[in-house]
Amino acid sequence: MSNEKSAPTDRAERGPFDASEANPVRPYIDIGGIKVLPREGLNLRLEVEEKTQRIVAVGLDYAESTLQVQPFAAPRSRGLWHETRAQIRAQVAQQGGRVEEREGPLGAELLAEVPVGADAGSGKRIARFVGVDGPRWFLRGVIGGEGASSPDAAEKIEDLFRSIVVVRGDAPMPPRDLIPLSMPSTPGS
């Protein structure tokens, strides 16, 4: 299995960005491990683990799509996206879904068709799993809604994904640990 990093060649210029690459004057929404650029029509949700009350993911609703993002710590030298894709494939197969790997604008991605609900007749949900390995971090995204199937919506949600800044921090963290997320604060609030 390849441990190389998987990222668009222009990642440093077009994102997703490392905190050291972000434009310092832009008015980001600070959610701890990631920063998001506010934009018209963007709705932000935090996904909280009930037991621990920690924020485990950030949900972004935009352009009739949903984007769930999670930043993880990663080794300096290797990427996590290649092995993470293998795990996602196994999970989707377990749920009785179908998954295909394809080359997307962000690099390798998975297009998954996952059954919804317990009874087989309740339809399927299409989701795109995207991931980018950055310097010492890995950003994973799950795209649902229009962005999973419509090229126009996909472009908007990919642009949103690429505008995210990952704030890894200097603290030592084991690879695959979720970089801590916090309640959002906007500049001047």
C-alpha positions in Angstrom: 0.0 0.0 0.0 1.4 3.4 -0.9 2.2 5.7 1.9 2.9 8.7 -0.3 1.0 11.9 0.3 -2.0 12.4 -1.8 -2.8 16.0 -2.6 -3.4 18.3 -5.6 -0.1 19.6 -7.0 -1.3 23.2 -6.4 -2.4 22.5 -2.8 -0.1 25.1 -1.3 -1.5 27.8 -3.6 -5.2 26.8 -3.8 -5.8 24.8 -0.7 -6.7 23.1 1.5 -4.1 25.3 3.3 -1.8 24.8 6.2 -2.0 27.5 8.8 1.4 28.7 7.7 0.0 29.3 4.2 -3.2 31.0 4.9 -3.9 34.6 4.2 -3.7 36.2 7.6 -6.0 39.1 6.8 -9.0 37.0 5.7 -11.9 36.8 8.2 -11.9 33.1 8.9 -14.3 31.4 11.3 -12.0 29.7 13.8 -13.1 26.2 14.8 -9.8 25.2 16.4 -8.2 22.6 14.2 -9.7 24.2 11.1 -10.6 27.6 9.9 -13.4 28.2 7.3 -13.9 31.2 5.1 -17.4 32.5 5.6 -19.4 32.9 2.4 -23.0 33.7 1.4 -25.3 30.8 2.0 -22.9 28.8 4.1 -24.4 27.1 7.2 -22.1 25.5 9.7 -22.9 22.6 12.1 -20.8 21.0 14.7 -21.1 17.2 15.2 -20.6 16.4 18.8 -20.0 12.9 20.3 -22.6 12.4 22.9 -20.5 10.5 25.4 -17.5 12.8 25.5 -19.1 16.0 24.3 -16.2 16.6 22.1 -16.6 18.0 18.6 -15.8 15.2 16.2 -16.6 16.8 12.8 -17.7 20.0 11.2 -20.7 19.9 8.8 -20.9 22.6 6.2 -24.2 23.1 4.2 -23.6 25.0 1.0 -24.9 25.1 -2.6 -27.5 22.3 -1.9 -24.6 20.1 -0.8 -23.2 19.0 2.5 -19.6 18.7 3.3 -18.4 17.0 6.5 -14.8 17.6 7.3 -12.4 16.2 9.9 -8.7 17.2 10.3 -6.3 14.5 11.5 -2.7 14.5 12.7 -0.3 12.8 10.2 3.3 11.9 10.0 5.6 14.5 8.4 6.8 12.1 5.8 3.9 9.9 4.8 0.3 10.4 3.9 -2.9 8.8 5.3 -5.3 9.1 2.5 -4.3 5.9 0.7 -4.8 3.7 3.7 -7.9 5.6 4.8 -9.6 4.9 1.4 -9.0 1.2 2.0 -10.8 1.5 5.3 -13.7 3.4 3.9 -14.1 0.8 1.1 -14.4 -1.9 3.7 -16.9 0.0 5.8 -19.1 0.8 2.8 -19.0 -2.9 1.7 -20.0 -3.9 5.2 -23.1 -1.7 5.0 -24.0 -3.4 1.7 -23.0 -0.4 -0.4 -21.0 0.0 -3.6 -17.9 2.1 -4.0 -15.8 3.1 -6.9 -12.5 4.8 -6.8 -11.9 7.6 -9.3 -9.6 10.4 -10.0 -11.2 13.7 -9.0 -10.1 17.3 -9.0 -8.6 16.8 -5.5 -6.8 13.5 -6.4 -8.1 10.0 -5.8 -11.6 9.9 -4.3 -14.3 7.4 -3.6 -17.8 7.6 -4.9 -20.0 5.5 -2.6 -23.6 4.4 -2.8 -24.8 3.6 0.6 -28.2 2.1 1.5 -30.3 4.3 3.7 -32.4 2.9 6.4 -32.9 -0.7 7.5 -35.2 -1.9 4.8 -33.8 -2.3 1.4 -36.5 -0.3 -0.3 -35.7 3.0 1.4 -33.2 4.1 -1.3 -29.6 4.9 -1.5 -27.4 7.8 -0.6 -24.5 8.9 -2.8 -21.5 10.3 -1.0 -18.1 11.3 -2.3 -15.1 10.8 0.0 -12.3 13.2 -0.6 -9.0 13.5 1.3 -5.9 15.7 1.1 -2.6 15.0 2.8 -0.9 18.2 4.0 2.2 18.9 6.0 1.7 16.9 9.2 -2.0 16.7 8.7 -4.7 15.0 6.7 -8.1 16.6 5.9 -10.9 14.2 5.1 -14.2 15.4 3.6 -17.5 13.6 2.8 -19.6 15.3 0.2 -23.4 14.6 0.0 -26.4 16.2 -1.7 -26.0 17.9 -5.1 -22.2 18.0 -4.8 -22.0 14.3 -5.0 -23.6 14.1 -8.4 -24.0 17.5 -10.1 -20.8 18.8 -11.6 -21.7 22.5 -11.0 -22.5 21.9 -7.3 -19.4 19.7 -7.0 -17.2 22.6 -8.2 -18.7 24.9 -5.5 -18.3 22.4 -2.7 -14.7 21.5 -3.8 -13.9 25.2 -3.8 -15.2 25.3 -0.2 -13.1 22.3 0.8 -10.1 23.9 -0.8 -10.6 27.2 1.2 -10.3 25.4 4.5 -7.2 26.0 6.6 -5.9 23.2 8.9 -4.4 24.4 12.1 -2.3 21.5 13.2 -0.4 23.2 16.1 3.0 22.2 17.4 1.9 19.7 20.0 3.0 16.2 19.4 0.0 14.0 18.4 -0.2 10.4 17.3 -1.0 10.0 13.6 -4.7 9.6 12.9 -5.7 11.5 16.0 -8.4 14.0 15.4 -6.9 17.5 15.6 -9.1 19.1 18.4 -12.0 21.2 17.2 -13.6 24.0 19.2 -16.7 26.2 19.2 -16.4 28.7 16.4 -15.3 32.2 17.0 -15.3 34.8 14.3 -13.0 37.8 14.2 -14.4 40.7 16.2 -17.1 38.6 18.0 
